[in-house]
């Protein structure tokens, strides 16, 4: 049984959509906000299942390009390379996520101090990466080699620790591997689709016996709000990153993590 209101579900859905594709860890924001709001969902399913709304935001914004990939798959080596690259990058998270699911949900998701610390440490690392004089050699998110995609996928696995950030791990890892900022962010968008869809399906199955009608209603509200907010972010993030880099998000992480630690100390 969920313990929360539709207003809280809408707020958390908007928070998910706004933070899923920027390197600040949407999971950390949801878990910390839920902690201080007193919002609880069965098996922490709400926090995972509403992510599908953000996935649909990516599909909506990139529908034309994705459709073109689909229809040219039999004839285009570029389209096949793109699909293979995304699947290869997704594989490490699929395997490790399935094996470590219970530990992640029952231990890591329930440790707000760890979440705050990883937010701060991740912010410092992101700031360091953003300030490095990197010389990118890859500027097309759809033309990365399978070997490079696998390395980015391994970086994504770090995000199983709440607070690390899936987009932060993939974008930061891609940049260190020679991908420019814009292409790194775009590849992170595409990789989010199988990753979050897989997490949605697996978590829905694992929690099929504990989810109630109340849970479903709250998840539906959060899902819709996450979709709307996600569309806004996906449409604007690439231009922002191209002009300003990731310094703003690094400071955001540090401030939120510090505020979270202060809140835990004073409020519990």
PASE-57788 format. One record per residue (C-alpha): y, z, x. Coordinates in steps of 0.2 Angstrom, whole numbers, plus 5000, padded with zeros to 4 digits. Layout:
N
YZX/...
This chain:
268
500050005000/501749955007/503150085008/504749985006/506049904995/506349724992/508049745000/507249815015/506049675015/507449545014/508349625028/506849625039/506449445034/508249395039/508049495056/506449405059/507149235056/508749265067/507749335082/506049245082/506749095092/507949185104/507249285119/507549455111/505849495103/505849485085/504349595084/505249735093/506749715081/505649725066/504649875072/506149975077/507149935062/505549975051/505350135060/507150195057/507150125039/505450215036/504750045031/502850035032/501649895028/499749905027/499049875045/500749815050/500349655041/502149625035/502849605052/501549475057/501449375040/503249345038/503249245054/502549105045/504249085037/504949055054/503648925058/504048825042/505848825048/505348735064/504348615054/505848585043/507048555056/505848445067/504948365053/505448185057/504948205076/503348295071/502848165058/503148025071/502048115083/500648125069/500747935064/500847875082/499447985089/498147855089/499247725098/500447825109/499947915125/501648015124/501148085107/499348125113/500048215129/501248315118/499848375106/498648415120/500048505129/500448615114/498548655111/498248695129/499748815130/499148895114/497348925120/497649085131/498649175117/497249125104/495849205115/496749355122/497549395105/495949395096/495049505109/496449625110/497049625092/496649805087/497349875103/498949775100/499149825082/498550005083/499250065100/500649945106/501449925089/501450105086/502350155103/504250135100/504750205117/503750065125/504549935114/506349995119/505850005138/505149825137/506749765129/507749835143/506649775157/506449605149/508349595147/508649625166/507249495170/508049365159/509749395166/509049375184/508149205179/509749145170/510749175186/509549095198/510048925206/508548835198/508348655201/507448585185/506348435187/505748425168/506948385155/505848325141/504848455131/503648325124/503248255142/502648415151/500948395159/499448495152/499348595168/501148655166/500848685148/499448805152/500548905164/501848925151/500448975138/499849105151/501649175151/501649185132/500249305133/501449435140/502349435123/500849525116/501749685122/503049715109/504749695116/504349565129/504749425117/503649265114/505149145116/505849245131/504149235140/503949055137/505749005140/505849115156/504149055162/504548875159/506248885168/505448965183/504148825183/505548685184/505948655165/507748645161/508548775148/508548655133/506848585136/506148755139/506848815122/506248665113/504548685120/504548865114/504948805097/503448685096/502248815104/502848945090/501948835077/500148855082/500449025089/501249105074/500149005061/498649075071/499249245071/499649235052/497849175048/497049305059/498049445052/497849395034/496049395036/495949555046/496949645032/496249555017/495449715010/497049825012/498449715006/498949754988/500049664975/501549764981/501249704999/501149524994/502749534984/503649614999/502949485011/503449345000/505249415000/505249435019/504449265021/505849165012/507249265021/506449225037/506249045033/508149025029/508749125044/507549035055/508248865050/510048915054/509448975072/508348825076/509748705071/511048795082/510148875097/509848725108/511748685109/512148865112/510848885126/511448715134/513248775135/513048965138/511349005145/510349165141/511549295147/512149345130/510349375124/509949475140/511349595136/510849605118/509049655123/509749795135/510949865122/509649865108/508349945119/509550075125/510150105107/508350125102/507950255115/509550355110/509050345092/507250395095/507950545106/509150605093/508350555077/506450545081/
